[in-house]
Amino acid sequence: MKFRFFSWLLGMCLVFSLGIFSVYAQEAPTIAILPLSMRDEVDGYLGYYLRDLIKDALDDMEQVEVIDNIMIDEILRESKIPRDVVLVQSMAQVLGKRIGGDYLLSGSYRIRQLGDKERLVVSMRLFDLNQEVMIDLKSNVFDFNNPDEFRQLIVSEVLKSLNIDIAISVEPFLYEPQLIFPLYRAVEKMDEALRTYGSAQFPDKPLWKEAFAEAQKTSDAVPEYLESYYYLAYMYQKTGWLAKEVETWMVYVKLLEGSEKGKNSIQRASRAYLRLANSYLSQKKYDMAEQSINQALQINPEIAEAYFLLGKIAYDQGKSTQAQEYWNKAYFLDPALKEAQYFAGEAGKAAVYGKDAYESYRTGYTYYANGDLKTAEGYFRNAAQLNPNMKEAHYWLGRTLYDLGKLSDAEVTWRKVIEIDPFDSQAKRFLEKTIQEKQYGRNALIQFRQGFDLYQEAKYAEAIPYFERAVQESPRFQDAHEYLARSYYLLGQKDKYLKEREKSLNLIEQPVDKAWQYYLVGYELFSWNEKGKAIDYLQKAVDLNSHLSEAHLLLGEIYGSMNQWKQAAYHYAQASSTTENSIEEDQSSVLWGASVSYIQLGEWDKALEFLNELVKKYPYADFIEEAESLRIEAMVKMGHYRDARLSVQQFQLRFPSGRFREKVQFYYAFSFYQEKQWKEATQALESFHKNYPQSQYRKETLEALGYCYRNLGQEEKARGYFSQIEGQENTFLVADTFYREKKWQQALSSFLKYLNTTPQGQYVEEAKIKLASCYLETNQIELAEKLVDEIAGSLNLKFQLDFLRLTIKLSYKKGNWQKVVDGIDQLEKQTGNLDQEYLYLLAWSQVKLGKESEAKNLLENAGLNPDEVLSDPEIEKISNVIKILQSGDYSEAISQLQGLITEGVRSENTDIVHFLFGKALYLKGNLQEASQYLQKAVAAGNKDYLEEAYFYLGDIAYQEENWSEAAQWYQKLNIQDNLDLLWRLATSLQKSGKENQALDIYKKLQGDNAYSERAGIIIMESLFSQKKYQDFLQEANQYLKNHPDSTQNEEIIYMTAWSAYYLGDVTQALERISLYQDKYPQGRYFDELESLAIDLMIVQKNYQNVLPKLFNLENKLKGEKLEYTWYRIGSVYLKIEEYNRAAFYFEKLLGNKNGKYYTRGGYLMGVCLEYLDQPKAALKFYQQMVDSGLKDEWVDNSQKRISLLTEE
């Protein structure tokens, strides 16, 4: 016979709950009366008798509702409360919760011989369960055979305690006690039988025989006594004597209906009909049961239990939907009837799946839960056969088969579950586990899963043995190899990681899957900065799967980081063509990487293609602002000037305060320059330069402005901008402006400077021609001739005419008049005309050749006055002083200049005289007086000698350590190619507190061997002091590479470790510390960096490796550093749950109340003790911290723990 779980459960609920259900909504207070406890050696049955005397009296009163005796006795037996126990408050509250009443009446009795009579001594207690109050009623002595006396006194006391009018009279007890006693002896025997026989309750058992015999005596002697049938029916029910149970309930109901009792009797009648119905149900007499239920409903149409039983009948008859409706109504009428809600749900499921299928499934589940898997399998199979679409039956069949190790059957079953519900994640997970166990074996998977759990908790070292055992069990277990490798990876064991990774990769058969794993290995190696190895694995990945965009993307990133832009561009381009399965972030990264790569390669057309696609597809990417700026740059580079300017306007609207606004503004202005719109370009570039005077595009801006003004014919303004350009080529541009303005001395100095500093520069040939011209114009004929001879044979064709003009002038200066005439003739033939300058030269040459008339005719034909052209003593004197200075006779030059000043100098020559006098005094060493005259000359603003005057004034201030003034003069000079002057300017700026400006100059000086080391040290010190740690690390790396033997390296490596730490780069910080400790084992920073390394290892949760280092430090340090070491040791032990050891070190911190770690030591000591289940000891330490008078977070935390530990 099939075991029906649901029917059995429902039946059990009916048996055990009918006595508990309330018949009416409870308006009057409810009271549960317990059998009185026996004291001393007395008969126990009297306790039941006395209880029913009270109950019978209260049943007649509508002001109180008495709870069913049978239910109370059942709970007492289930609670295993002995008969001789006197209830206390706590026990009463527990019982009261189970019974569900407002009050609980309990008492005890004993028998005393008083005179010649036996007397009852009764003590009663009333428990108010709502107020949790116990009321001791006064004890009384009663005549053993006078029940009315007992009832009157006890009931009156109870009613008084319940605040019920005690004027109510108690009806007399109508029956002779001696005739009633056998019934209660039977009740006592029943209780003993139920406590003795357990589940084997049969009517032929000795105790039951006695019970039935005694009860029958009372029913025979007093056939109208209701309680006889009440208890007898219950006895028949408990012993399974169903026919007698029904018969007895019918008698009970008939007597009850004729008793004309009050409200409580109506309740008892309803309950009796329901019990009668339940008896019929036990015999499957559903019609008879329904009749009894209907009789109960006639008495009370709102009785929830009636509908509960109707639901049972409907369910047993296969009417699941109707059963659900009855049970829902039962729950609606009495929300406390949770069983009805539960069974309504079960009936609903039975209606969905079919009653037989669902019951078979539920029965199977019961066996499964009890561990009987074989039996469960049969029921689950039966359920699945009865309803092939019942997912739950298939699911639990799969679980049972899996647990039984029937993996092939389980796999089929899991696939059936997924066929029914494709979204069942649990079934998919179990299917995967089943397939894996078939492939690798259950033991291997168990080891793997245990390792995997530890892996997920970041306990990698502990996980490794499990993964190793898994691969030993199943050498082809690819996931086990992979996670073993990952554990090694996370522990930093590269060689073991790669070894296991290779094993894992060799087990993969599908090229696509293998390619993906190669990619993952490459990614992990890249995270270790093993770029070469990462490239090897990533290349294998794309060889197997050329469409693996992630691998191409990472290859592009790696090659880009190595400045191998051609390879980077190739892989980015490959990734861009295979992004259909890529996430949006990767796709945008591909386009971005390709754009940057092509920009680095100078292929602006391709870069523009990718940038256009990027801004179109991903307008909200993280780097979109930079991409837009590069796109604008690319458009300008490609000549799309108007489109670029339109894009600038859109950029400004979208990013009004963006990071790349400067760049965009530059290319906006530069687009006009490229388009040769000089006026618009000048306005835009000057506006940009004003807004961004220290822009990264400063050089380009200044150069463009210079050329704009040159093209507008404003050479002086052009020079102003050319002179501000940093770098070496600017010297030529400045010199060229002097040259064009015929300021020969300034031009000569600038050209010489350019050629000395930039011997391979792009303007060298042109500079040499113009330098030779300057020599000529300053009467340095020999130098001019030497330079002309030097460049004669290697001149570019485009400079041939310039060279011809130069040779003409040289011939003139040398007095080779015929060569002048011949050269000018050749020049006229090649150009078709002659400038006025060459007309003059030709005329003077003819005069020197004795052809004065031809010269005059030539000048007259050109519209010039020969007399004015062909004819001053002050200028000659000044020229003579210049020659004396050039010879080095400074005293003579000073003397002649003093003479000129005494005689008086024309106003137009005053500035040059002041300059020459200041220069001579400077060269003679009279610095203070020299400064006065030089400053007068500078104030005049004559550009012919300004540069030279600035130099002398700067040098004077530098020698006198007047740093601000020195910086001021040097900054006016065009010294970008003069390293000595740059060093002086940087030093002056630094000494005057202008660190950032000085830093820029020092960076330029790093490229020169003479200044590289000194400049590098100053740069690093400045960056570190300004907390620019990333920049510092870059400079330090380059310095260490360039100067491996520098005496400063120990300090620099020490500073790199702290810089990496401040940047949050734990890995790099540890690497730097390791490098320092390897190179300087006795270094002065060894212990400090060891302490820092310990902190970082704690952050990485590398607890096992950090402890030996902490113990080593403990033996070295003193004072606060030692306390900090104790604190860290304790913290590590606390993390690894070694609380005794942690407490040992935290307690050490309590020895110094003024110490930095005193309060945290006390708090954490308390935490350890709590973990060690010593809350009282923990409270002691918490209180110590609170009482210390100190105020910090540890004291606050201690107060919170005290509050939690002491709350009731």
Secondary structure, 3 states (H helix, E strand, C coil): CCCCHHHHHHHHHHHHHCCCCCCCCCCCCEEEECCCEECCCCCCHHHHHHHHHHHHHHHCCCCCEECCHHHHHHHHHHCCCCCCCCCCHHHHHHHHHHHCCCEEEEEEEEEEEECCEEEEEEEEEEEECCCCEEEEEEEEEEECCCHHHHHHHHHHHHHHHCCCCCCCCCCCCCCCHHHHHHHHHHHHHHHHHHHHHCCCCCCCCHHHHHHHHHHHHHHHHCCCCHHHHHHHHHHHHHCCCHHHHHHHHHHHHHHHHCCCCCHHHHHHHHHHHHHHHHHHHHCCCHHHHHHHHHHHHHHCCCCHHHHHHHHHHHHHCCCHHHHHHHHHHHHHHCCCCHHHHHHHHHHHHHHHHCHHHHHHHHHHHHHHHCCCHHHHHHHHHHHHHHCCCCHHHHHHHHHHHHHHCCHHHHHHHHHHHHHHCCCCHHHHHHHHHHHHHHHHCHHHHHHHHHHHHHHHCCCHHHHHHHHHHHHHHCCCCHHHHHHHHHHHHHCCCHHHHHHHHHHHHHCCCCHHHHHHHHHHHHHHHHHCCCHHHHHHHHHHHHHHCCCCHHHHHHHHHHHHHCCCHHHHHHHHHHHHCCCCCCCHHHHHHHHHHHHHHHHHCCCHHHHHHHHHHHHHHCCCCCCHHHHHHHHHHHHHHCCCHHHHHHHHHHHHHHCCCCCCHHHHHHHHHHHHHHCCCHHHHHHHHHHHHHHCCCCCCHHHHHHHHHHHHHHCCCHHHHHHHHCCCCCCHHHHHHHHHHHHCCCHHHHHHHHHHHHHHCCCCCCHHHHHHHHHHHHHHCCCHHHHHHHHHHHHHHCCHHHHHHHHHHHHHHHHHHCCHHHHHHHHHHHHHHHCCCCHHHHHHHHHHHHHCCCHHHHHHHHHHCCCCHHHHHCCHHHHHHHHHHHHHHHCCHHHHHHHHHHHHHHCCCHHHHHHHHHHHHHHHHHHCCHHHHHHHHHHHHHHCCCCCHHHHHHHHHHHHHHCCCHHHHHHHHHHCCCCCCHHHHHHHHHHHHHCCCHHHHHHHHHHHCCCCCCHHHHHHHHHHHHHHCCCHHHHHHHHHHHHHHCCCCCCHHHHHHHHHHHHHHCCCHHHHHHHHHHHHHHCCCCCCHHHHHHHHHHHHHHCCCHHHHHHHHHHHHCCCCHHHHHHHHHHHHHHHHHCCCHHHHHHHHHHHHHCCCCCCHHHHHHHHHHHHHHCCCHHHHHHHHHHHHCCCCCCHHHHHHHHHHHHHHCC
